[in-house]
Amino acid sequence: MADAWYYAHDTNRIGPFTGPQMKDLATLGSILRSDTVWKDGVEKGVLASKVKYLFTIPSASVIVSVQKVTALSKPATAPAAPPSAVEPAAGSQERPVAAAPKPALVQKPAQKGKAVATKGAEIISQDGLKAKYRRICTVCKQKDVSVQTIVISNKTTNSGFYCPKCKKRRDVTIHCTLR
């Protein structure tokens, strides 16, 4: 095997694997970021999280190929020496050691609230996140044919519309509060 890689999980030393097989095992979760990996001929290993390009986003083709690899190869035990640093051999195609990518931020669920039409509008519907309203002339009570949508947050929204019956601009005020 040209490039024989090993990894240690708990007290188990597993390998040898090729570079692509190692990447596939990492993608499937067999290799954890806290595991130690090393290359054949190197006495010391390094944390898997520090190996550049080892952990990436899985694709359907990678998952299928890893299932085939794990079905065809039974892992053998590695040498008894404990690993602590990985150094690729001269002329190796492997990538240098680097930090793992940062995890994505988790977005909090949106806080629900309520909208109240205080001037020149009527609330048609609201679900706690958005409110639909129709504008109304404060003088002649002419209703606008269009329906507007507003995102509910802690604010008061002022706008206006042109009343076709009075032929004047009318103010609209909607007060929103979060619970």
FIKOLZA-1660 file (N, C-alpha, C; in steps of 0.1 Angstrom, whole numbers, plus 5000, padded with zeros to 4 digits):
% residues 179
   i   px   py   pz ch aa at
   1 5009 4988 5000  A  M  N
   1 5000 5000 5000  A  M CA
   1 5009 5012 5000  A  M  C
   2 5007 5022 4991  A  A  N
   2 5016 5033 4989  A  A CA
   2 5016 5042 5001  A  A  C
   3 5004 5047 5005  A  D  N
   3 5003 5055 5017  A  D CA
   3 4994 5049 5027  A  D  C
   4 5000 5043 5037  A  A  N
   4 4993 5036 5048  A  A CA
   4 4990 5045 5059  A  A  C
   5 4978 5048 5062  A  W  N
   5 4974 5057 5073  A  W CA
   5 4967 5049 5084  A  W  C
   6 4969 5053 5096  A  Y  N
   6 4962 5046 5108  A  Y CA
   6 4955 5057 5116  A  Y  C
   7 4946 5052 5124  A  Y  N
   7 4940 5061 5134  A  Y CA
   7 4938 5053 5147  A  Y  C
   8 4938 5060 5158  A  A  N
   8 4935 5054 5171  A  A CA
   8 4922 5061 5177  A  A  C
   9 4913 5052 5181  A  H  N
   9 4900 5056 5187  A  H CA
   9 4899 5049 5200  A  H  C
  10 4898 5056 5211  A  D  N
  10 4898 5050 5224  A  D CA
  10 4911 5042 5226  A  D  C
  11 4911 5030 5228  A  T  N
  11 4923 5022 5229  A  T CA
  11 4926 5014 5217  A  T  C
  12 4917 5015 5207  A  N  N
  12 4919 5007 5194  A  N CA
  12 4928 5014 5184  A  N  C
  13 4937 5007 5179  A  R  N
  13 4946 5013 5168  A  R CA
  13 4941 5006 5155  A  R  C
  14 4936 5014 5145  A  I  N
  14 4930 5008 5133  A  I CA
  14 4937 5013 5121  A  I  C
  15 4939 5004 5111  A  G  N
  15 4945 5007 5099  A  G CA
  15 4951 4994 5092  A  G  C
  16 4957 4995 5081  A  P  N
  16 4961 5007 5074  A  P CA
  16 4949 5011 5064  A  P  C
  17 4949 5024 5061  A  F  N
  17 4939 5029 5051  A  F CA
  17 4947 5038 5041  A  F  C
  18 4941 5040 5030  A  T  N
  18 4947 5050 5020  A  T CA
  18 4942 5064 5025  A  T  C
  19 4947 5074 5019  A  G  N
  19 4943 5088 5022  A  G CA
  19 4928 5090 5019  A  G  C
  20 4923 5086 5007  A  P  N
  20 4909 5088 5004  A  P CA
  20 4900 5080 5014  A  P  C
  21 4904 5068 5018  A  Q  N
  21 4897 5060 5027  A  Q CA
  21 4896 5067 5041  A  Q  C
  22 4907 5073 5045  A  M  N
  22 4907 5080 5058  A  M CA
  22 4897 5092 5057  A  M  C
  23 4897 5099 5046  A  K  N
  23 4888 5110 5044  A  K CA
  23 4873 5105 5045  A  K  C
  24 4870 5094 5038  A  D  N
  24 4857 5088 5038  A  D CA
  24 4853 5084 5052  A  D  C
  25 4862 5078 5060  A  L  N
  25 4859 5074 5073  A  L CA
  25 4856 5086 5082  A  L  C
  26 4863 5097 5080  A  A  N
  26 4861 5109 5088  A  A CA
  26 4847 5115 5084  A  A  C
  27 4844 5114 5071  A  T  N
  27 4831 5120 5067  A  T CA
  27 4819 5112 5073  A  T  C
  28 4821 5099 5074  A  L  N
  28 4810 5091 5080  A  L CA
  28 4810 5091 5095  A  L  C
  29 4820 5096 5101  A  G  N
  29 4820 5097 5116  A  G CA
  29 4828 5086 5123  A  G  C
  30 4834 5077 5115  A  S  N
  30 4842 5066 5121  A  S CA
  30 4854 5072 5128  A  S  C
  31 4860 5083 5121  A  I  N
  31 4872 5090 5127  A  I CA
  31 4866 5103 5133  A  I  C
  32 4869 5105 5146  A  L  N
  32 4864 5117 5153  A  L CA
  32 4875 5127 5153  A  L  C
  33 4872 5140 5155  A  R  N
  33 4882 5150 5156  A  R CA
  33 4891 5148 5167  A  R  C
  34 4887 5141 5177  A  S  N
  34 4896 5139 5189  A  S CA
  34 4905 5127 5188  A  S  C
  35 4903 5119 5177  A  D  N
  35 4911 5107 5175  A  D CA
  35 4925 5111 5170  A  D  C
  36 4935 5102 5171  A  T  N
  36 4949 5104 5167  A  T CA
  36 4951 5097 5154  A  T  C
  37 4957 5104 5144  A  V  N
  37 4961 5098 5131  A  V CA
  37 4975 5099 5129  A  V  C
  38 4981 5089 5121  A  W  N
  38 4995 5089 5117  A  W CA
  38 4997 5081 5105  A  W  C
  39 5008 5084 5098  A  K  N
  39 5012 5077 5086  A  K CA
  39 5022 5066 5088  A  K  C
  40 5021 5056 5081  A  D  N
  40 5031 5044 5082  A  D CA
  40 5045 5050 5081  A  D  C
  41 5054 5045 5090  A  G  N
  41 5067 5049 5090  A  G CA
  41 5070 5061 5100  A  G  C
  42 5059 5067 5105  A  V  N
  42 5061 5079 5114  A  V CA
  42 5057 5073 5128  A  V  C
  43 5065 5076 5138  A  E  N
  43 5063 5071 5151  A  E CA
  43 5053 5079 5159  A  E  C
  44 5051 5092 5156  A  K  N
  44 5042 5100 5164  A  K CA
  44 5030 5104 5155  A  K  C
  45 5019 5106 5162  A  G  N
  45 5006 5110 5155  A  G CA
  45 5002 5124 5159  A  G  C
  46 4990 5128 5154  A  V  N
  46 4985 5141 5156  A  V CA
  46 4970 5140 5157  A  V  C
  47 4964 5150 5164  A  L  N
  47 4949 5150 5165  A  L CA
  47 4943 5150 5151  A  L  C
  48 4933 5143 5149  A  A  N
  48 4926 5143 5135  A  A CA
  48 4921 5156 5132  A  A  C
  49 4917 5164 5141  A  S  N
  49 4911 5178 5138  A  S CA
  49 4922 5187 5132  A  S  C
  50 4935 5184 5134  A  K  N
  50 4945 5192 5128  A  K CA
  50 4950 5188 5114  A  K  C
  51 4944 5177 5109  A  V  N
  51 4948 5173 5096  A  V CA
  51 4939 5180 5085  A  V  C
  52 4946 5188 5077  A  K  N
  52 4938 5196 5067  A  K CA
  52 4932 5187 5057  A  K  C
  53 4919 5190 5053  A  Y  N
  53 4911 5184 5043  A  Y CA
  53 4906 5170 5048  A  Y  C
  54 4908 5166 5060  A  L  N
  54 4903 5153 5065  A  L CA
  54 4888 5154 5067  A  L  C
  55 4883 5164 5073  A  F  N
  55 4869 5166 5076  A  F CA
  55 4863 5176 5067  A  F  C
  56 4854 5171 5058  A  T  N
  56 4846 5180 5049  A  T CA
  56 4832 5176 5049  A  T  C
  57 4824 5183 5042  A  I  N
  57 4809 5181 5041  A  I CA
  57 4807 5168 5032  A  I  C
  58 4799 5158 5037  A  P  N
  58 4798 5146 5029  A  P CA
  58 4789 5148 5017  A  P  C
  59 4792 5140 5006  A  S  N
  59 4783 5140 4995  A  S CA
  59 4778 5126 4993  A  S  C
  60 4768 5124 4985  A  A  N
  60 4762 5111 4983  A  A CA
  60 4772 5101 4978  A  A  C
  61 4781 5105 4969  A  S  N
  61 4791 5096 4963  A  S CA
  61 4801 5092 4973  A  S  C
  62 4805 5100 4982  A  V  N
  62 4814 5097 4993  A  V CA
  62 4808 5087 5002  A  V  C
  63 4796 5088 5006  A  I  N
  63 4789 5079 5015  A  I CA
  63 4789 5065 5009  A  I  C
  64 4785 5064 4996  A  V  N
  64 4784 5051 4989  A  V CA
  64 4798 5045 4989  A  V  C
  65 4809 5053 4985  A  S  N
  65 4822 5047 4984  A  S CA
  65 4827 5042 4997  A  S  C
  66 4824 5049 5008  A  V  N
  66 4829 5045 5022  A  V CA
  66 4822 5032 5026  A  V  C
  67 4809 5031 5023  A  Q  N
  67 4802 5018 5026  A  Q CA
  67 4808 5007 5019  A  Q  C
  68 4813 5009 5006  A  K  N
  68 4819 4998 4999  A  K CA
  68 4833 4995 5005  A  K  C
  69 4841 5005 5009  A  V  N
  69 4854 5004 5015  A  V CA
  69 4853 4996 5028  A  V  C
  70 4844 5000 5037  A  T  N
  70 4843 4994 5050  A  T CA
  70 4838 4979 5048  A  T  C
  71 4830 4977 5038  A  A  N
  71 4825 4963 5036  A  A CA
  71 4836 4954 5031  A  A  C
  72 4845 4959 5023  A  L  N
  72 4856 4951 5017  A  L CA
  72 4868 4950 5025  A  L  C
  73 4871 4959 5034  A  S  N
  73 4883 4958 5042  A  S CA
  73 4880 4957 5057  A  S  C
  74 4887 4948 5063  A  K  N
  74 4886 4947 5078  A  K CA
  74 4898 4954 5083  A  K  C
  75 4896 4963 5093  A  P  N
  75 4908 4970 5098  A  P CA
  75 4917 4961 5106  A  P  C
  76 4930 4963 5104  A  A  N
  76 4940 4955 5111  A  A CA
  76 4946 4964 5123  A  A  C
  77 4952 4958 5133  A  T  N
  77 4957 4966 5144  A  T CA
  77 4970 4973 5139  A  T  C
  78 4973 4984 5145  A  A  N
  78 4984 4992 5141  A  A CA
  78 4996 4988 5150  A  A  C
  79 5008 4993 5148  A  P  N
  79 5019 4990 5156  A  P CA
  79 5017 4995 5170  A  P  C
  80 5024 4988 5180  A  A  N
  80 5021 4991 5194  A  A CA
  80 5026 5005 5199  A  A  C
  81 5034 5011 5191  A  A  N
  81 5039 5025 5196  A  A CA
  81 5028 5035 5196  A  A  C
  82 5026 5043 5206  A  P  N
  82 5016 5053 5207  A  P CA
  82 5019 5064 5197  A  P  C
  83 5009 5069 5190  A  P  N
  83 5010 5080 5180  A  P CA
  83 5009 5093 5186  A  P  C
  84 5017 5104 5180  A  S  N
  84 5015 5117 5185  A  S CA
  84 5017 5128 5175  A  S  C
  85 5023 5126 5163  A  A  N
  85 5025 5136 5152  A  A CA
  85 5025 5130 5139  A  A  C
  86 5019 5136 5129  A  V  N
  86 5019 5131 5115  A  V CA
  86 5029 5139 5107  A  V  C
  87 5038 5133 5100  A  E  N
  87 5047 5140 5090  A  E CA
  87 5046 5132 5077  A  E  C
  88 5041 5138 5067  A  P  N
  88 5040 5131 5054  A  P CA
  88 5054 5128 5049  A  P  C
  89 5056 5116 5042  A  A  N
  89 5069 5112 5037  A  A CA
  89 5072 5121 5025  A  A  C
  90 5085 5122 5021  A  A  N
  90 5089 5130 5010  A  A CA
  90 5083 5125 4997  A  A  C
  91 5078 5134 4989  A  G  N
  91 5071 5130 4976  A  G CA
  91 5057 5126 4978  A  G  C
  92 5052 5127 4990  A  S  N
  92 5038 5123 4993  A  S CA
  92 5028 5132 4987  A  S  C
  93 5017 5127 4983  A  Q  N
  93 5006 5135 4978  A  Q CA
  93 4997 5141 4988  A  Q  C
  94 4999 5138 5001  A  E  N
  94 4990 5142 5012  A  E CA
  94 4992 5157 5015  A  E  C
  95 4981 5163 5020  A  R  N
  95 4981 5177 5023  A  R CA
  95 4987 5180 5036  A  R  C
  96 4993 5192 5039  A  P  N
  96 4999 5195 5052  A  P CA
  96 4988 5196 5063  A  P  C
  97 4993 5195 5075  A  V  N
  97 4985 5196 5087  A  V CA
  97 4980 5210 5089  A  V  C
  98 4967 5212 5092  A  A  N
  98 4961 5225 5095  A  A CA
  98 4949 5224 5104  A  A  C
  99 4944 5235 5108  A  A  N
  99 4932 5236 5117  A  A CA
  99 4919 5231 5110  A  A  C
 100 4910 5226 5118  A  A  N
 100 4897 5221 5112  A  A CA
 100 4888 5233 5110  A  A  C
 101 4879 5232 5100  A  P  N
 101 4870 5243 5098  A  P CA
 101 4861 5246 5110  A  P  C
 102 4856 5259 5111  A  K  N
 102 4847 5262 5122  A  K CA
 102 4833 5257 5120  A  K  C
 103 4826 5253 5130  A  P  N
 103 4812 5249 5128  A  P CA
 103 4803 5260 5125  A  P  C
 104 4792 5257 5118  A  A  N
 104 4782 5268 5115  A  A CA
 104 4775 5273 5127  A  A  C
 105 4771 5285 5127  A  L  N
 105 4764 5291 5138  A  L CA
 105 4749 5286 5138  A  L  C
 106 4744 5283 5150  A  V  N
 106 4730 5278 5151  A  V CA
 106 4721 5290 5153  A  V  C
 107 4711 5292 5145  A  Q  N
 107 4702 5303 5146  A  Q CA
 107 4691 5300 5156  A  Q  C
 108 4688 5310 5164  A  K  N
 108 4677 5309 5174  A  K CA
 108 4664 5310 5167  A  K  C
 109 4653 5303 5173  A  P  N
 109 4640 5305 5167  A  P CA
 109 4635 5319 5169  A  P  C
 110 4627 5324 5159  A  A  N
 110 4622 5338 5160  A  A CA
 110 4612 5339 5171  A  A  C
 111 4613 5351 5178  A  Q  N
 111 4604 5354 5189  A  Q CA
 111 4591 5359 5183  A  Q  C
 112 4580 5354 5189  A  K  N
 112 4567 5358 5183  A  K CA
 112 4562 5371 5190  A  K  C
 113 4553 5378 5183  A  G  N
 113 4548 5391 5188  A  G CA
 113 4534 5394 5183  A  G  C
 114 4530 5407 5184  A  K  N
 114 4517 5411 5180  A  K CA
 114 4517 5424 5174  A  K  C
 115 4509 5426 5164  A  A  N
 115 4508 5439 5156  A  A CA
 115 4494 5445 5159  A  A  C
 116 4494 5458 5161  A  V  N
 116 4481 5466 5164  A  V CA
 116 4481 5478 5154  A  V  C
 117 4470 5479 5147  A  A  N
 117 4469 5491 5138  A  A CA
 117 4463 5502 5146  A  A  C
 118 4471 5513 5147  A  T  N
 118 4467 5524 5155  A  T CA
 118 4461 5536 5147  A  T  C
 119 4465 5536 5134  A  K  N
 119 4459 5547 5126  A  K CA
 119 4460 5543 5111  A  K  C
 120 4448 5544 5104  A  G  N
 120 4448 5543 5090  A  G CA
 120 4450 5528 5085  A  G  C
 121 4447 5518 5093  A  A  N
 121 4449 5504 5088  A  A CA
 121 4440 5495 5096  A  A  C
 122 4438 5483 5090  A  E  N
 122 4431 5472 5097  A  E CA
 122 4440 5460 5096  A  E  C
 123 4442 5452 5107  A  I  N
 123 4449 5440 5106  A  I CA
 123 4440 5429 5101  A  I  C
 124 4445 5422 5090  A  I  N
 124 4437 5412 5084  A  I CA
 124 4440 5398 5091  A  I  C
 125 4453 5396 5092  A  S  N
 125 4458 5383 5099  A  S CA
 125 4472 5385 5104  A  S  C
 126 4476 5377 5114  A  Q  N
 126 4489 5377 5119  A  Q CA
 126 4492 5363 5125  A  Q  C
 127 4505 5359 5124  A  D  N
 127 4509 5346 5130  A  D CA
 127 4519 5347 5141  A  D  C
 128 4522 5359 5145  A  G  N
 128 4532 5361 5155  A  G CA
 128 4546 5365 5149  A  G  C
 129 4548 5362 5137  A  L  N
 129 4560 5366 5130  A  L CA
 129 4558 5377 5119  A  L  C
 130 4547 5376 5112  A  K  N
 130 4543 5385 5102  A  K CA
 130 4528 5389 5104  A  K  C
 131 4525 5401 5099  A  A  N
 131 4511 5405 5100  A  A CA
 131 4507 5411 5086  A  A  C
 132 4495 5408 5082  A  K  N
 132 4490 5413 5069  A  K CA
 132 4479 5424 5073  A  K  C
 133 4480 5435 5066  A  Y  N
 133 4471 5446 5069  A  Y CA
 133 4466 5453 5056  A  Y  C
 134 4455 5460 5057  A  R  N
 134 4449 5468 5046  A  R CA
 134 4449 5482 5051  A  R  C
 135 4453 5491 5042  A  R  N
 135 4453 5506 5045  A  R CA
 135 4438 5511 5043  A  R  C
 136 4435 5520 5052  A  I  N
 136 4421 5526 5052  A  I CA
 136 4423 5542 5053  A  I  C
 137 4415 5549 5046  A  C  N
 137 4415 5564 5047  A  C CA
 137 4408 5567 5060  A  C  C
 138 4415 5576 5068  A  T  N
 138 4410 5580 5081  A  T CA
 138 4398 5590 5080  A  T  C
 139 4396 5596 5068  A  V  N
 139 4385 5606 5066  A  V CA
 139 4373 5599 5060  A  V  C
 140 4374 5593 5048  A  C  N
 140 4363 5587 5040  A  C CA
 140 4361 5572 5042  A  C  C
 141 4370 5566 5050  A  K  N
 141 4369 5551 5052  A  K CA
 141 4371 5542 5040  A  K  C
 142 4376 5548 5029  A  Q  N
 142 4379 5540 5017  A  Q CA
 142 4390 5530 5020  A  Q  C
 143 4388 5517 5017  A  K  N
 143 4398 5507 5019  A  K CA
 143 4407 5505 5007  A  K  C
 144 4420 5504 5009  A  D  N
 144 4429 5501 4998  A  D CA
 144 4427 5487 4993  A  D  C
 145 4427 5484 4980  A  V  N
 145 4425 5471 4975  A  V CA
 145 4437 5462 4977  A  V  C
 146 4449 5467 4980  A  S  N
 146 4460 5458 4982  A  S CA
 146 4462 5454 4996  A  S  C
 147 4469 5443 4999  A  V  N
 147 4472 5438 5012  A  V CA
 147 4487 5439 5014  A  V  C
 148 4491 5445 5025  A  Q  N
 148 4505 5447 5028  A  Q CA
 148 4509 5437 5039  A  Q  C
 149 4522 5434 5039  A  T  N
 149 4528 5425 5050  A  T CA
 149 4539 5432 5057  A  T  C
 150 4539 5430 5070  A  I  N
 150 4550 5436 5078  A  I CA
 150 4556 5425 5087  A  I  C
 151 4569 5425 5090  A  V  N
 151 4575 5416 5099  A  V CA
 151 4573 5422 5113  A  V  C
 152 4569 5414 5122  A  I  N
 152 4566 5419 5136  A  I CA
 152 4580 5419 5144  A  I  C
 153 4583 5431 5149  A  S  N
 153 4594 5433 5158  A  S CA
 153 4591 5445 5167  A  S  C
 154 4599 5448 5177  A  N  N
 154 4596 5459 5186  A  N CA
 154 4598 5472 5179  A  N  C
 155 4588 5477 5172  A  K  N
 155 4589 5490 5166  A  K CA
 155 4575 5495 5161  A  K  C
 156 4574 5507 5159  A  T  N
 156 4562 5513 5153  A  T CA
 156 4566 5517 5139  A  T  C
 157 4557 5513 5129  A  T  N
 157 4559 5516 5115  A  T CA
 157 4550 5526 5111  A  T  C
 158 4555 5537 5105  A  N  N
 158 4547 5548 5099  A  N CA
 158 4549 5547 5084  A  N  C
 159 4538 5548 5077  A  S  N
 159 4538 5549 5062  A  S CA
 159 4526 5557 5058  A  S  C
 160 4524 5558 5045  A  G  N
 160 4513 5565 5040  A  G CA
 160 4508 5559 5027  A  G  C
 161 4496 5563 5023  A  F  N
 161 4491 5559 5010  A  F CA
 161 4482 5570 5004  A  F  C
 162 4480 5569 4992  A  Y  N
 162 4472 5579 4985  A  Y CA
 162 4457 5574 4984  A  Y  C
 163 4448 5581 4990  A  C  N
 163 4434 5578 4989  A  C CA
 163 4428 5582 4976  A  C  C
 164 4423 5573 4967  A  P  N
 164 4418 5577 4954  A  P CA
 164 4405 5585 4955  A  P  C
 165 4397 5583 4966  A  K  N
 165 4384 5590 4967  A  K CA
 165 4386 5604 4972  A  K  C
 166 4395 5606 4982  A  C  N
 166 4397 5620 4987  A  C CA
 166 4408 5627 4979  A  C  C
 167 4416 5619 4972  A  K  N
 167 4427 5625 4964  A  K CA
 167 4437 5632 4973  A  K  C
 168 4440 5625 4984  A  K  N
 168 4449 5631 4994  A  K CA
 168 4458 5619 4999  A  K  C
 169 4469 5623 5005  A  R  N
 169 4478 5613 5011  A  R CA
 169 4473 5611 5025  A  R  C
 170 4472 5598 5030  A  R  N
 170 4468 5595 5044  A  R CA
 170 4479 5588 5051  A  R  C
 171 4480 5590 5064  A  D  N
 171 4490 5584 5072  A  D CA
 171 4485 5570 5077  A  D  C
 172 4495 5561 5079  A  V  N
 172 4492 5547 5084  A  V CA
 172 4502 5545 5095  A  V  C
 173 4498 5540 5107  A  T  N
 173 4507 5537 5118  A  T CA
 173 4503 5523 5123  A  T  C
 174 4513 5514 5124  A  I  N
 174 4511 5501 5130  A  I CA
 174 4522 5499 5141  A  I  C
 175 4517 5495 5153  A  H  N
 175 4526 5493 5164  A  H CA
 175 4528 5478 5166  A  H  C
 176 4541 5473 5166  A  C  N
 176 4544 5459 5168  A  C CA
 176 4552 5457 5181  A  C  C
 177 4549 5447 5189  A  T  N
 177 4556 5443 5201  A  T CA
 177 4559 5428 5201  A  T  C
 178 4570 5425 5206  A  L  N
 178 4574 5411 5208  A  L CA
 178 4570 5406 5222  A  L  C
 179 4566 5394 5223  A  R  N
 179 4561 5389 5236  A  R CA
 179 4573 5385 5244  A  R  C
% end
